[in-house]
Amino acid sequence: MLEDIQPTPGSNVTRIFGLSDCVIAVAFTLFVVNIHLPPDGLNESQLQSFISHNILSGEMPFYLVTYILVASSWISHYRIFTYLKRSNRLFIILNVLFLASIVFLPVPVAFFYRYGNQEGSLLIFACTQLVTSVTLLLMWIVARLDHLLDSALPSEYRRYTTARLLVIPVGTLFAIGIAFFNVWLAEIILLFFYVLGWFLRGLFYRRHQREDYQQGTIRMCSITDNMTAVAITFLITTITSVLLSNGQQPFSSALNAVLAELPIYSLSLLIVGFFWLSHHSIYMVIRRHNMTLIWLNFAFLLFIELQPIFNSLRASYPTSQTTSILFALEQIATGLMLLLIWWYAARQHRLIDQTMDRFEIMVFAFRALLIPMIFLLSIAIILFRNDLAFYFWLLVIVLEIADLVYRRIRRRTLASPQRWASPEQPS
């Protein structure tokens, strides 16, 4: 009988959270790519006004709030799976329902982008969040009742996770009721209960600070890889949008328009790839994690997700100082967040391999600084010769290749004595 066949231990759990991370990563990116970009033909003053009022102070704040709420939902999902050893059909069905609510979330976000901060927009958004939070709570209940969790689950962890998963749907229901009277107050209440869910950790772990450290970084690397992959994929939307906008032009004109976008697209692709490579190198020596590291990682991923937006701005207005500066600031912020992750993890060997010496720690920090330093210096060039900024940015590629060559030579040099030394002859 099929029921008698035993699956590979943990295989179903790995596939479930792997699929979940992929779906959540796509949703994260859909939030940002739906932000309205400026139309073609604006002068510098009009472009600055559009970016300031429509993007930075208009749609971007709501995107940031949505990003934090979905990141919080991912953390709740992560907490359920931390001690999950197996699953059943009911648990998987609930997980699919959770993912369905995440997939639907770009719709209420689009309502906010289109109609602003209205009662209807908030109600659609809050109801979607209610489905997400209730589904997570049901997943946790099923995991506990059906004995899907590790028997070694700490009692503090069980109590905190239950409280966290319970307080968010209760707060969301309260916010939905308040939304009929005051939209702003309802939004404040909704955010308050999400923040409260995070701060409950201090109440349950006050006497067990060290127990809150979890070994390994598999789940963090999973969400990072998926979000980076989706962000890289959506970079191509800059070129496809150019092709669609030139659909009525002759083939040669459309081809020239596409070819004109390739340099900045290629550079953006390589930069995101370099950031991922640095992240990969750092997490190879990080041995454990905590909630602070998870939030720092989501802060880094926030700027990875913003790459398609700033890439599109730069591609649409290649001669604009404003878009060039914003593109440079985006890379600076991404690199500095990666440096902050390394500083937090490496400080007093908090989360990293205990065998690393001070020189190795400094080498990792220097590598993380390469890209942001190039883009920081480029701002001075942008202010005087914006047309030369792109060529200066190419130094990122040169430095990354030089670093790769240096590491290969150093590794070969260190390995040579052991590889070629002759064994001592017996006397």
C-alpha positions as CSV (number, residue, x, y, z in Angstrom):
1,M,0.0,0.0,0.0
2,L,1.1,3.6,-0.7
3,E,0.5,4.5,2.9
4,D,3.1,2.0,4.0
5,I,5.9,3.6,1.9
6,Q,8.1,5.8,4.1
7,P,9.4,9.0,2.5
8,T,13.0,10.2,2.8
9,P,13.2,11.9,6.2
10,G,12.6,15.7,5.9
11,S,12.3,15.6,2.1
12,N,8.7,16.9,2.1
13,V,9.4,19.7,4.5
14,T,12.3,20.9,2.4
15,R,10.2,21.0,-0.8
16,I,7.3,22.8,1.0
17,F,9.4,25.7,2.3
18,G,11.4,25.7,-1.0
19,L,8.2,26.3,-3.0
20,S,7.0,28.8,-0.4
21,D,10.1,30.9,-0.6
22,C,9.9,30.9,-4.4
23,V,6.2,32.1,-4.4
24,I,6.9,34.8,-1.7
25,A,9.9,36.0,-3.6
26,V,7.8,36.6,-6.7
27,A,5.2,38.5,-4.6
28,F,7.9,40.7,-3.1
29,T,9.1,41.7,-6.6
30,L,5.6,42.2,-8.0
31,F,5.0,44.8,-5.3
32,V,7.9,47.0,-6.5
33,V,7.6,46.5,-10.3
34,N,4.0,47.8,-10.1
35,I,5.2,51.2,-8.9
36,H,4.5,53.7,-11.7
37,L,7.5,55.0,-13.4
38,P,7.7,58.5,-15.0
39,P,6.6,58.8,-18.7
40,D,9.1,59.6,-21.4
41,G,9.9,63.1,-22.4
42,L,10.1,64.9,-19.0
43,N,12.7,67.5,-18.5
44,E,15.0,67.4,-15.4
45,S,12.8,69.5,-13.2
46,Q,9.6,67.5,-14.2
47,L,11.5,64.3,-13.6
48,Q,12.6,65.3,-10.1
49,S,9.1,66.4,-9.3
50,F,7.6,63.1,-10.5
51,I,10.1,60.9,-8.6
52,S,9.7,63.0,-5.4
53,H,5.9,63.1,-5.3
54,N,4.8,60.0,-7.1
55,I,7.5,57.5,-6.2
56,L,9.5,58.5,-3.1
57,S,6.7,60.1,-1.1
58,G,3.8,58.5,-2.9
59,E,3.9,54.8,-3.6
60,M,7.3,53.9,-2.0
61,P,6.1,54.3,1.6
62,F,3.2,52.0,1.1
63,Y,5.5,49.5,-0.6
64,L,7.9,49.6,2.4
65,V,5.0,48.9,4.8
66,T,3.8,46.0,2.6
67,Y,7.4,44.7,2.5
68,I,7.7,44.7,6.3
69,L,4.3,42.9,6.7
70,V,5.1,40.2,4.2
71,A,8.6,39.8,5.7
72,S,6.9,39.4,9.1
73,S,4.6,36.7,7.6
74,W,7.7,34.9,6.2
75,I,9.2,35.0,9.7
76,S,6.0,33.4,11.1
77,H,6.2,30.8,8.4
78,Y,9.9,30.2,9.2
79,R,9.1,29.8,12.9
80,I,6.6,27.0,12.1
81,F,9.1,25.2,9.9
82,T,12.1,25.5,12.3
83,Y,11.1,22.4,14.3
84,L,8.8,20.8,11.7
85,K,10.0,17.2,11.0
86,R,7.2,16.0,8.7
87,S,3.9,17.1,7.2
88,N,0.5,15.8,6.2
89,R,-2.0,16.6,3.5
90,L,-4.0,19.0,5.7
91,F,-0.8,21.0,6.6
92,I,0.2,21.2,2.9
93,I,-3.3,22.4,1.9
94,L,-3.1,25.1,4.5
95,N,0.3,26.1,3.2
96,V,-1.1,26.4,-0.3
97,L,-3.9,28.6,1.0
98,F,-1.2,30.7,2.8
99,L,0.7,31.1,-0.5
100,A,-2.6,31.9,-2.3
101,S,-3.1,34.9,0.0
102,I,0.5,36.0,-0.6
103,V,0.1,35.7,-4.4
104,F,-3.2,37.8,-4.2
105,L,-1.6,40.5,-2.1
106,P,-0.2,42.5,-5.1
107,V,-3.9,43.2,-6.0
108,P,-4.7,45.2,-2.9
109,V,-1.3,46.9,-3.2
110,A,-2.2,47.9,-6.8
111,F,-5.5,49.3,-5.4
112,F,-3.5,51.5,-3.1
113,Y,-1.2,52.6,-5.9
114,R,-4.2,53.4,-8.1
115,Y,-6.8,54.8,-5.7
116,G,-4.7,56.0,-2.7
117,N,-5.3,55.6,1.0
118,Q,-9.1,54.8,0.9
119,E,-11.3,52.7,3.1
120,G,-11.9,50.1,0.3
121,S,-8.2,49.7,-0.5
122,L,-7.4,49.2,3.2
123,L,-10.3,46.7,3.7
124,I,-9.1,44.5,0.7
125,F,-5.6,44.7,2.0
126,A,-6.5,43.9,5.6
127,C,-8.8,41.0,4.6
128,T,-6.0,39.5,2.6
129,Q,-3.7,39.8,5.6
130,L,-6.3,38.2,7.8
131,V,-6.4,35.1,5.5
132,T,-2.6,35.0,5.7
133,S,-2.4,35.2,9.4
134,V,-5.3,32.9,10.2
135,T,-3.8,30.3,7.8
136,L,-0.4,30.5,9.5
137,L,-2.2,30.0,12.9
138,L,-4.0,27.0,11.6
139,M,-0.8,25.5,10.2
140,W,0.8,25.8,13.7
141,I,-2.3,24.2,15.4
142,V,-2.2,21.3,12.9
143,A,1.5,20.9,13.4
144,R,1.1,20.6,17.1
145,L,-2.0,18.5,17.2
146,D,-0.8,16.0,14.6
147,H,2.6,15.7,16.2
148,L,4.5,17.1,13.2
149,L,7.0,19.0,15.3
150,D,10.3,17.9,16.9
151,S,9.8,16.4,20.3
152,A,12.7,18.5,21.5
153,L,10.8,21.8,20.8
154,P,11.6,24.2,23.7
155,S,8.6,25.3,25.7
156,E,9.6,29.0,25.4
157,Y,9.6,28.7,21.6
158,R,6.2,27.0,21.6
159,R,4.6,29.6,23.8
160,Y,6.1,32.5,21.9
161,T,5.2,31.2,18.5
162,T,1.6,30.5,19.6
163,A,1.3,34.0,21.0
164,R,2.8,35.6,17.9
165,L,0.6,33.7,15.5
166,L,-2.5,34.5,17.6
167,V,-2.0,38.2,18.2
168,I,-1.7,39.2,14.5
169,P,-5.1,37.9,13.3
170,V,-6.7,39.4,16.4
171,G,-5.2,42.7,15.7
172,T,-6.1,42.5,12.0
173,L,-9.7,41.8,12.8
174,F,-9.7,44.8,15.1
175,A,-8.2,47.0,12.4
176,I,-10.8,45.9,9.9
177,G,-13.6,47.1,12.3
178,I,-11.9,50.4,12.9
179,A,-11.4,51.0,9.2
180,F,-15.1,51.7,8.8
181,F,-14.7,54.8,11.0
182,N,-11.1,55.9,10.5
183,V,-8.6,54.6,7.9
184,W,-5.5,56.1,9.4
185,L,-6.3,54.8,12.9
186,A,-6.9,51.3,11.4
187,E,-3.6,51.3,9.7
188,I,-1.8,52.3,12.9
189,I,-3.5,49.5,14.8
190,L,-2.6,47.0,12.0
191,L,1.0,47.9,12.2
192,F,1.0,48.0,16.0
193,F,-0.1,44.4,16.3
194,Y,2.6,43.2,13.8
195,V,5.2,45.1,15.8
196,L,3.8,43.7,19.0
197,G,4.1,40.2,17.6
198,W,7.8,40.8,17.2
199,F,8.4,42.3,20.6
200,L,6.7,39.4,22.3
201,R,10.0,37.6,21.8
202,G,11.6,39.6,24.5
203,L,8.9,38.6,26.9
204,F,9.3,34.9,26.4
205,Y,13.1,34.8,25.9
206,R,14.1,37.2,28.6
207,R,15.8,34.5,30.6
208,H,16.9,32.4,27.7
209,Q,18.7,34.8,25.4
210,R,21.1,32.2,24.0
211,E,18.4,29.7,23.2
212,D,17.1,32.2,20.6
213,Y,20.1,31.4,18.4
214,Q,19.4,28.9,15.7
215,Q,22.1,26.8,14.0
216,G,22.5,27.0,10.2
217,T,21.3,29.4,7.6
218,I,19.6,27.2,5.1
219,R,16.2,28.9,5.2
220,M,17.7,32.4,5.0
221,C,19.8,31.4,2.0
222,S,16.7,29.9,0.4
223,I,14.7,33.2,0.5
224,T,17.7,35.2,-0.5
225,D,18.4,33.0,-3.5
226,N,14.8,33.1,-4.6
227,M,14.4,36.9,-4.2
228,T,17.7,37.6,-6.0
229,A,16.8,35.3,-8.8
230,V,13.4,37.0,-9.3
231,A,14.9,40.5,-9.1
232,I,17.5,39.5,-11.8
233,T,14.7,38.1,-14.0
234,F,12.6,41.3,-13.7
235,L,15.6,43.4,-14.8
236,I,14.7,42.4,-18.3
237,T,11.4,44.2,-18.1
238,T,13.3,47.4,-18.9
239,I,14.1,46.0,-22.4
240,T,10.7,44.4,-23.0
241,S,8.9,47.6,-22.2
242,V,11.2,49.5,-24.6
243,L,10.3,46.9,-27.3
244,L,6.6,47.2,-26.6
245,S,6.7,51.0,-26.7
246,N,8.5,50.9,-30.1
247,G,6.0,48.3,-31.5
248,Q,4.8,50.6,-34.2
249,Q,8.4,51.4,-35.4
250,P,10.3,49.6,-38.1
251,F,12.3,46.5,-37.0
252,S,15.6,48.3,-37.3
253,S,14.4,51.2,-35.1
254,A,13.1,48.8,-32.4
255,L,16.3,46.8,-32.5
256,N,18.4,49.9,-32.0
257,A,16.2,50.9,-29.1
258,V,16.7,47.5,-27.5
259,L,20.5,47.5,-28.1
260,A,20.7,51.0,-26.5
261,E,19.3,49.4,-23.2
262,L,21.7,46.5,-23.1
263,P,24.7,48.2,-21.5
264,I,22.9,49.4,-18.3
265,Y,20.9,46.1,-18.2
266,S,24.1,44.1,-18.4
267,L,25.8,46.2,-15.7
268,S,22.8,45.9,-13.4
269,L,22.8,42.2,-13.9
270,L,26.4,41.9,-13.1
271,I,26.1,44.1,-10.0
272,V,23.3,42.1,-8.6
273,G,25.3,38.9,-9.3
274,F,28.3,40.4,-7.5
275,F,26.1,41.2,-4.5
276,W,24.8,37.7,-4.5
277,L,28.4,36.3,-4.7
278,S,29.5,38.5,-1.7
279,H,26.4,37.3,0.2
280,H,27.2,33.7,-0.7
281,S,30.8,34.1,0.6
282,I,29.7,35.7,3.8
283,Y,27.1,33.0,4.6
284,M,29.6,30.3,4.0
285,V,31.2,31.2,7.3
286,I,28.1,32.2,9.2
287,R,27.2,29.2,11.4
288,R,24.1,30.4,13.2
289,H,21.5,33.1,13.1
290,N,19.0,35.1,15.2
291,M,16.1,37.4,14.5
292,T,18.3,40.5,14.2
293,L,20.3,38.8,11.4
294,I,17.0,37.8,9.6
295,W,15.8,41.4,9.7
296,L,19.2,42.7,8.5
297,N,19.0,40.2,5.7
298,F,15.6,41.4,4.7
299,A,16.9,45.0,4.7
300,F,19.6,43.9,2.3
301,L,17.0,42.1,0.1
302,L,14.8,45.2,0.1
303,F,17.5,47.0,-1.9
304,I,18.0,43.9,-4.1
305,E,14.2,44.1,-4.9
306,L,14.5,47.8,-5.8
307,Q,17.1,47.1,-8.4
308,P,14.6,46.8,-11.3
309,I,13.0,50.2,-10.5
310,F,16.3,52.1,-10.4
311,N,17.6,50.2,-13.4
312,S,14.5,51.3,-15.3
313,L,14.8,54.9,-14.2
314,R,18.4,55.0,-15.4
315,A,17.6,53.3,-18.7
316,S,14.7,55.6,-19.4
317,Y,16.7,58.8,-18.6
318,P,20.4,57.9,-19.3
319,T,21.4,61.6,-19.5
320,S,19.7,62.7,-16.3
321,Q,21.8,63.5,-13.2
322,T,18.9,62.6,-11.0
323,T,18.5,59.0,-12.2
324,S,22.3,58.5,-12.2
325,I,22.6,59.6,-8.6
326,L,19.6,57.5,-7.6
327,F,21.1,54.4,-9.3
328,A,24.4,55.1,-7.5
329,L,22.7,55.5,-4.1
330,E,20.9,52.3,-4.7
331,Q,24.1,50.4,-5.1
332,I,25.7,52.2,-2.1
333,A,22.8,51.3,0.1
334,T,22.8,47.6,-1.0
335,G,26.5,47.3,-0.4
336,L,26.4,49.0,3.0
337,M,23.6,46.7,4.1
338,L,25.8,43.7,3.2
339,L,28.6,45.2,5.1
340,L,26.3,45.7,8.1
341,I,25.3,42.1,8.0
342,W,28.9,41.1,8.1
343,W,29.8,43.5,10.9
344,Y,26.9,42.2,13.0
345,A,27.7,38.5,12.4
346,A,31.5,38.9,12.8
347,R,31.6,41.2,15.8
348,Q,33.2,39.2,18.6
349,H,32.6,36.1,16.4
350,R,28.9,36.4,17.3
351,L,27.6,34.2,14.4
352,I,30.6,33.2,12.4
353,D,33.1,30.4,12.4
354,Q,35.2,30.7,15.6
355,T,38.4,29.8,13.8
356,M,38.4,33.0,11.6
357,D,41.2,35.4,12.6
358,R,41.1,39.2,12.5
359,F,42.8,39.5,9.1
360,E,40.2,37.2,7.4
361,I,37.4,39.2,9.0
362,M,38.8,42.4,7.6
363,V,39.2,40.9,4.1
364,F,35.5,40.0,4.0
365,A,34.7,43.6,5.1
366,F,37.0,45.0,2.4
367,R,35.3,42.9,-0.3
368,A,31.9,44.1,0.8
369,L,33.1,47.7,0.4
370,L,34.3,47.4,-3.1
371,I,31.0,48.1,-4.9
372,P,29.6,50.9,-2.6
373,M,33.0,52.7,-2.7
374,I,33.1,52.8,-6.5
375,F,29.5,54.2,-6.7
376,L,30.2,56.7,-3.9
377,L,33.1,58.1,-5.8
378,S,31.0,58.2,-9.0
379,I,28.6,60.7,-7.5
380,A,31.3,63.4,-7.8
381,I,31.8,62.4,-11.5
382,I,28.0,62.5,-12.1
383,L,27.8,66.1,-10.8
384,F,30.4,67.2,-13.4
385,R,30.3,64.7,-16.3
386,N,27.3,62.5,-16.1
387,D,28.2,60.9,-19.5
388,L,31.4,59.5,-17.9
389,A,29.6,57.9,-14.9
390,F,28.8,54.6,-16.7
391,Y,32.4,54.0,-17.7
392,F,33.5,54.7,-14.1
393,W,31.0,52.1,-12.9
394,L,32.7,49.5,-15.1
395,L,35.5,49.6,-12.6
396,V,33.3,47.3,-10.5
397,I,33.8,44.6,-13.0
398,V,37.6,45.2,-13.2
399,L,37.9,45.1,-9.4
400,E,35.8,42.0,-9.0
401,I,37.9,40.2,-11.6
402,A,41.1,41.4,-10.0
403,D,39.9,40.1,-6.6
404,L,39.0,36.8,-8.2
405,V,42.5,36.5,-9.8
406,Y,44.2,37.5,-6.5
407,R,42.3,34.9,-4.5
408,R,43.1,32.1,-7.0
409,I,46.8,33.1,-7.0
410,R,46.9,33.3,-3.2
411,R,45.1,29.9,-2.9
412,R,47.6,28.3,-5.3
413,T,50.6,29.9,-3.4
414,L,49.4,28.7,-0.1
415,A,48.8,25.2,-1.5
416,S,52.1,24.9,-3.3
417,P,54.3,23.9,-0.3
418,Q,52.0,21.1,0.8
419,R,51.5,20.0,-2.8
420,W,55.1,19.9,-4.0
421,A,57.1,19.3,-0.8
422,S,59.0,16.0,-0.9
423,P,58.6,13.8,2.1
424,E,61.6,13.7,4.4
425,Q,64.0,10.8,3.8
426,P,64.6,8.6,6.8
427,S,68.0,8.9,8.3
